[in-house]
């Protein structure tokens, strides 16, 4: 069984991330994790509008933390997967995406300026999955469950009240898969949360499939009912 983190931000690619990928991966390795999904923020507020920047440059900056983490992971024996925490410009909801690759992102300029329905249908066609992150946190609202593969029902961030009990209830009501993550931004956020995988996925797409099917066991150490 491999303890796996599904919600991890790096200082290289997320403005709110306070820990470099190398230090973060080392911390997780020492804490007994065997795999980490890098889910840096991807939004207009982070990377700008389409007239402001060159899209390949945006993608390179977004992948910077992931690429650093992957190099460190190879040395430590920690598997690193590419994820994303996506936000559209019309509200403050966040969505965790798994199964990504660089080619997919390069081929979809300004994906964060689209609608959830468009992105969900495209992800589904390419074997990827999307989970709404902390849907009951302040300023967030429940997205249309028809365009979700699941919900983050346990978010361990200590600085937010994510009201995980309500997220768990909503997931059951909508018959959607629930996942668990630490929402790592700072050193103190490493809390033991994650999932156990019987065997490590051999690719990002395999991780996405396993999450969609529920082929994992939740591991909850802290529920993140902070303020």
Secondary structure, 3 states (H helix, E strand, C coil): CEEEEEEECCCCCCCCCCCCHHHHHHHHHHCCEEEEEECCEECHHHHCCCCCCCHHHHHHHHHHHHHHHHHHHHHHCCEEEEEEEECCCCCCCEEEEECCCHHHHHCCCCHHHCCHHHHHHHHHHCCCEEEEECCCCCCCCCCCHHHCCEEEEEECCCCCECCHHHHHHHHHHHCCEEEEECCECCHHHCCCCEEEECCCCCCHHHHHHHHHHCCCEEECCCCCECC
